[in-house]
Amino acid sequence: MPEWKNCTEIQISILSGGITNKLYRVYSEKGDLAVRIYGDKTELFINRDYEAESIKRASEIGISPGIMKYIPRLNVTIIEYITHSYTLKNPDFLKEELREKIVNPIRRLHKSDIVFPKIFHPMNEIMKMAAILAGLNVEYPEFDVKGTIERLKKLYKKINILESSFTACHNDLLAENFILVKNGYEDMYREPLYIIDWEYAGMAPRYYDVADMFQEILVERGIEKSFVDCYCEGHDYEKTLYFIDMFKPFPDIYWFLWSLIQQNISTIQFDFYNYGKVKYENAQKNLQFVKDEYSVEL
């Protein structure tokens, strides 16, 4: 950052929560930044040019903090750090007073006219992950990967969402990717809540995006329905809930495969195996739910 060369003091601290990249907060009298140093071999499934462009476009509509610098030759992306903020945790999604604040940027993203450079077909992305895992020449016989993917193919055919209806989506809406401006500091920022980490962003079925969030926060059914009702604003509630339910197994298998890949390539200390195992088990439960709730034979 040559713009900072005359700073009298620069404070650097480690940001917790990242399991793909190394994250730092860098603060000086000239500003507050979040610096991401890409994790090992993340280029296998992340296009950093696409990510940087997605951050730029999302920030233009006030959903993401702004991108300050993109330096691919150094494996670094630098974005604005929301100084007076709180990173959401799963229990925060139970708070009714936060529901509209959480839903609003998601709804705005899906209704926006912005176009992300990546096309994110959930079934195609799962197949890509499966191919990467197969290329690592590791075996996990305790998981029926092949059989589960075949069931997902049948379900994806049943869903039949056309690419022409895809919208801009984040595709990684876990709690820690929601940044809430603290009370008393709202006037300092354009929005009360921002979404970060756009590595997997792309044009996708909007129902997949919400299904991914539900499979991350794991709230009970009544809370899910409250989120869907808030998201729909009185329009197409039953249809929206149906398609979100149908998509639920897909993000779990995507992140399950991602976890097994990370287990073999990442140097970050994290229990990727058991993280992925939980995702796999949740996917099996949701495949059964789809069969029981909507009489879909898989």
Beta strands, then each sheet from edge to edge (+ up, - down):
strand 1: 11-14
strand 2: 22-28
strand 3: 31-37
strand 4: 67-71
strand 5: 76-80
strand 6: 85-87
strand 7: 167-169
strand 8: 178-181
strand 9: 193-195
strand 10: 202-204
sheet 1: 1+ 2- 3+ 5- 4+
sheet 2: 6+ 8- 9+
sheet 3: 7+ 10-
end
